[in-house]
Amino acid sequence: MDEQRENNPGGPPLWRHGPPWWNSGTADGPTGSGARTARRLPWLTTAALTVFVQVGSRFAEHGQPDRQDLGTFARVLLFLATAVLLFRHRHPVPVVYATSAITLAYVAAGFPYGPVFLAVAVGCFAAIVAGHRRAAWGAVGGLWAGHLLIAHWLYRWLPPGDDGARPWSEELAAAVWVVAIVAVSELVRVRREQWAKERAERAQAAKRRADEERLRMARELHDVLAHSISVINVQAGVGLALLDSDPEQARTALTTIKAASKEALGEVRQVLGTLRAPGDAPRAPAPGLDRLPELVEQAGSAGLAVEVATEGGPLRLAPGTDLAAFRIIQEALTNVVRHSGSRHARVLVRHEASSLTLRIDDDGPATGTDAGGSGNGLAGMRERAAALGGTIEAGPRPDGGFRVTAVLPRAAGEDARARTTPREDQ
């Protein structure tokens, strides 16, 4: 069990995705780890099969005194029929035809029926599992048709000379044998394709989760740094302007810069901490609407007066919705500081039974200057809202200001997770 867990860390059990030696390539050729498996020749199984066929044919000879005795030529044919199986993973089509032809020559020479047909079964199995179904069917069908000719027509001119036509019941048994080999091989091929599809889906789901986590981290870092750096930028400008004329006000600006930078560093450490130890719980709670007064105070230190109005009773929000609401308001206020000439903004938080509505207004006008932002603020807000099943509308108001309106479902935390979680993880 420990070896299985080591070879398949965190994955489903082997019975769901198949043993590694059945996943050594595809019909189009081996790739990846399967290519390394396909390049290794199956020496052990081929040698064991060769010994079994040689010994078993000796026992079959004793039970069929009417057939030719096993001599050097028969032993060579038996050896060749199993030896070519050494290349069944690399060249399944030539191998299955070769085993069928050698077996047909063995039967035509009058040697005893026996384990030699096992070589054909193995070659057929390898070809079908590798995706070469028509080649396998053709080889086995050709062997059966050739045996019909030998057993019911050509036997008069082939050794041993004193035998007669084979019973038709044997042909029926041979037909059942052929159908059974093909059916088992097809079953394994289908199951192998299912395993390959499941592995690809799991890999795609893991990549999707990694991409989503990367985008989430990028949004968090953008929101934290954008707001704090905007405050620092404004206060640095105030400090430089008042350094000589009003040192006390400059000192206040520097104090604000220190507090904003300290808070930004703390939040950045919290975000990066989840990258270093993804299994650990965060040491500090994620910010939410309970920190809205602190956000208003920070905006005020940057010269932006913010009025907050709340409608409806404050209802408990899911952690994801609470964090998204805080970050959307934070980013909207940051954009006002950066891009608006207004020094006044209004925030409305409306609690409803099924949704949370946020509305952030400023009176404009837009400054048209680049305040150092990345240009991803609105895109990040839309991504946050979309991840929870909500919507964001942002645009200029008719009176010249700008408005951001976000509607977040109250139960979006669990519902959205159920919609975005891959099927195999549910």
Buried (B, 14 or more C-beta within 10 A) or exposed (E): EEEEEEEBEEEEEBEBBBEEEBBBBBEEEBEEEBEEBBEEBBEEBBEEBBEBBBEBBBEBBEEEEEBBEBEEEBBEBBBBBBBBBBBBBBBBBBBBBBBBBBBBBBBBBBBBBBBBBBBBBBBBBBBBBBBBBEBBBBBBEBBBEBBBEBBEEEBEEBEEEEBEEBEEEEBEEBEEBBEEBBEBBBEBBEEBBEBBEBBEEBEEBEEEBEEEEEEBBBBBBBBBBBBBBBBBBBBBEBBEEBBEEBEEBBEBBBEBBEBBBEBBEEBBEBBEBBEEEEEEEEEEEBBBBEBBEEBBEBBEBBEBEBEBEEEEEEEEBBEBBBBBBBBBBBBBBBBBBBBBEBEBBBBBBBBEEEBBBBBBBBBBBBEEEEBEBEEBBBEBBBBBBEBBBBBBEBEEEEEEBBBBBBBBBBBBBEBBBEEEEEEEEE
